[in-house]
Amino acid sequence: MSAIDSDIESDSNHKRLLAVTQRRFEKFVSLFAKVLVSDHPDTIHDARVWSRRLQEALRVFSPNRESAKVASWFAPCGRSVAF
């Protein structure tokens, strides 16, 4: 594989990862709005699941996964950052 092919593949992967992260963020935000007006257990559960999925995408997407700043993103969630 040439350097150009590698750059194209890397850019393609970056775009896919960004798209996944954006979809997860949008899904979480839509569920969060539902949680604010409903106390249905399934809605709360779904919001928690999508929150974790979003957190995982952010961990993968972070350019410096081990930084203190990244760890601080998840501290309010009560989750430790394990890479």
C-alpha positions as CSV (number, residue, x, y, z in Angstrom):
1,M,0.0,0.0,0.0
2,S,1.4,3.4,-0.9
3,A,1.5,6.4,1.3
4,I,-1.3,8.0,-0.7
5,D,-3.5,4.9,-0.3
6,S,-2.8,4.9,3.4
7,D,-3.8,8.6,3.7
8,I,-7.0,8.1,1.8
9,E,-7.9,5.0,4.0
10,S,-7.1,7.0,7.1
11,D,-9.2,9.9,6.0
12,S,-12.1,7.5,5.2
13,N,-11.8,5.9,8.6
14,H,-11.8,9.3,10.3
15,K,-15.0,10.3,8.5
16,R,-16.7,7.1,9.4
17,L,-15.7,7.4,13.0
18,L,-16.9,11.0,13.1
19,A,-20.3,10.0,11.5
20,V,-20.7,7.3,14.1
21,T,-19.9,9.7,16.9
22,Q,-22.4,12.3,15.5
23,R,-25.2,9.7,15.2
24,R,-24.6,8.5,18.8
25,F,-24.6,12.1,20.1
26,E,-27.9,12.8,18.2
27,K,-29.5,9.7,19.6
28,F,-28.4,10.4,23.1
29,V,-29.7,14.0,22.9
30,S,-33.1,12.9,21.6
31,L,-33.4,10.3,24.5
32,F,-32.2,12.8,27.1
33,A,-35.0,15.1,26.1
34,K,-37.5,12.3,26.5
35,V,-36.1,11.5,30.0
36,L,-36.8,15.0,31.1
37,V,-40.5,14.6,30.5
38,S,-40.9,10.9,31.2
39,D,-39.9,8.6,34.0
40,H,-40.5,5.4,32.0
41,P,-37.8,2.8,32.9
42,D,-37.2,1.9,29.2
43,T,-36.5,5.5,28.3
44,I,-34.1,5.9,31.1
45,H,-32.4,2.6,30.3
46,D,-32.0,3.6,26.6
47,A,-30.6,7.0,27.5
48,R,-28.0,5.3,29.7
49,V,-27.1,2.8,27.0
50,W,-26.6,5.5,24.4
51,S,-24.7,7.6,26.9
52,R,-22.2,4.7,27.2
53,R,-22.1,4.3,23.4
54,L,-21.3,8.0,23.0
55,Q,-18.6,7.8,25.7
56,E,-17.0,4.9,23.9
57,A,-17.0,6.7,20.6
58,L,-15.5,9.8,22.2
59,R,-12.8,7.7,23.8
60,V,-11.8,6.2,20.4
61,F,-12.1,9.5,18.6
62,S,-9.9,11.4,21.2
63,P,-6.5,12.2,19.7
64,N,-4.8,11.8,23.1
65,R,-6.9,9.2,24.9
66,E,-4.8,9.2,28.1
67,S,-5.0,13.0,28.7
68,A,-6.4,14.4,31.9
69,K,-8.8,16.4,29.9
70,V,-10.4,13.3,28.3
71,A,-10.7,11.7,31.7
72,S,-12.4,14.8,33.0
73,W,-15.1,14.5,30.3
74,F,-16.3,11.3,32.0
75,A,-15.8,12.2,35.7
76,P,-19.4,13.6,36.0
77,C,-20.7,10.3,34.7
78,G,-19.1,8.5,37.6
79,R,-17.1,6.3,35.1
80,S,-13.4,5.8,35.2
81,V,-11.5,6.0,31.9
82,A,-9.8,2.7,31.1
83,F,-7.9,2.5,27.8
